[in-house]
Amino acid sequence: MSFWEEFNARLRVFTLAIGVHVLMAALVVVGTMSWEPFRQPKPVGLTIEAVMVDTSKIKQAREEARQAQEREERREQRARELEQQKKRDQEAADKRKRELEAQKKREAQDRLQKLRMDQERKQKEQRDRQQRELEQIRKEREAAERQTKLDAERLKQIDARKEQELLEQQRLQREAAAQRQADQEAREFRAGQLATESDKYQAAIQSFVTQNWLRPPTAQPGLRCTVKIIQIPGGEVISAAIAGTCNGDQATRRSIIAAVERGGALPYRGFEKVFEREIDFNFIYDGD
């Protein structure tokens, strides 16, 4: 109920009550209009005037006023109850609304918290993944550095070994050259003792082939092999093969043939008179 409706209802009740009281007062006044309390009593005979007042109408008016007031009070009571119920409903609705808003707020906070936790988890996973990648890169870099150092050390060792091998090879070559020179001088000395030019030619061929010979490990002192050589003027070898006896193994025989062919051309200048296109050359090895 609004303020003006309640005000009008109260005004009607108040007006009705005033009307009832005015009516009662009017009845009383009408009934006592001949009463003169301030006049001196006349010495007359006693006269009694009776005014009949119909009290039933007053009672009826009072009853109607009372009933109207009760109806108004009941109506006001119902209006208050309705207002209170409306207020309770509004309070319940407001409470429900506040609860819904609080629930929505909690849900929003929960979603925000979950989102924040998911972001923190993802960030942590990303940091962990980056840390693992950095650790893997560091390990690979360290492994590469170790491998580089190992390779450098290995190369250094290889270079040192090659240098040592080269020095050893040079030493062996010098010793071999000195030995060949000594052998050559000895052979030349022996050749100088030969009586004939043919013997000198054979000695020159022996010296030449021996210088070009790469002795295999299986070659033993006391080696004797006859090699048939075909050449042309100038000493260029056309072919060479083992002919006749040879106490060397297959590797030794191949090394002798290779020594003849490796030279390309046998000694020729100075031996033109004793030159022969086909010769049987006796290869001899008695040890160093």
Secondary structure, 3 states (H helix, E strand, C coil): CCHHHHHHHHHHHHHHHHHHHHHHHHHHHHHCCCCCCCCCCCCCCCCCCCCCCCHHHHHHHHHHHHHHHHHHHHHHHHHHHHHHHHHHHHHHHHHHHHHHHHHHHHHHHHHHHHHHHHHHHHHHHHHHHHHHHHHHHHHHHHHHHHHHHHHHHHHHHHHHHHHHHHHHHHHHHHHHHHHHHHHHHHHHHHHHCCCCHHHHHHHHHHHHHHHHCCCCCCCCCCEEEEEEEEECCCCEEEEEEEEEEECCCHHHHHHHHHHHHHCCECCCCCCCCCCCCEEEEEEEECCC
